[in-house]
């Protein structure tokens, strides 16, 4: 084979297949919308690229592949089929009708925000392979760095997110104070944190700077963390037993047990927690990620309309 074979044109292969199937330069030209001379030139160019030797025998009635042509025929079909498959795959990615999407989310987002978004996404894009992993914000950003996730739903609890990540705001999440059903303030709708200053608290860490309580710490409110529990179910257990009070993010409010009361906390005491969809700057996210983020924001907007506002 000629050293020029690497310059083979897919257009030549398409013309070759058309001539081979139709057995005629004239019919191939009519089918492809070419002139007969254009078809002849492309077959000649293909023969030249492949080395000396004809690909077709000229017969009294049309043409037929030579031995060289018969060898080329299945290879040409395979090459064009592969290219068509690539084109279909890329179209599916662009139209979000195929491919995969790997999403990470912090635990509270997994209570309702992310599952409802996943349900909407799967209804609209059922052929996308979607996986969801749970983790804390720092760990999720690390997985973005390593290419293990396409996007991550993260919060501002751990502080500012580094500039290496592109952020899209999903919702500002207000906070509830969770108290036992028999608590002295249980009938209230709203509360100031100073009213709970003397209460024992259950939190994810005794170090308030690593917990939801951190933005609330001030002169008139320095919570005493009496119990540490990482999971929301455990925190609720301590609250329901009358042992402590806790902060509950609004996105987790739907899953609160019935023997707990939620009191809206004034924004001056603790600002809403920002929830973002994060992707890694410099890495083009798949179209499926962009579609998921749009649905995430729609879901977040519905939550936002019913988040507690003192």
Helices and strands as residue ranges (DSSP letters): G 3-7, H 10-22, H 25-32, H 36-50, E 56-59, E 62-65, H 67-94, E 100-105, G 107-110, H 113-124, E 129-134, H 137-145, E 151-155, E 165-173, E 175-180, E 190-191, G 193-196, E 200-203, G 208-210, G 214-216, E 224-228, H 232-240, E 246-249, G 250-255, E 260-265, E 273-280, H 287-306
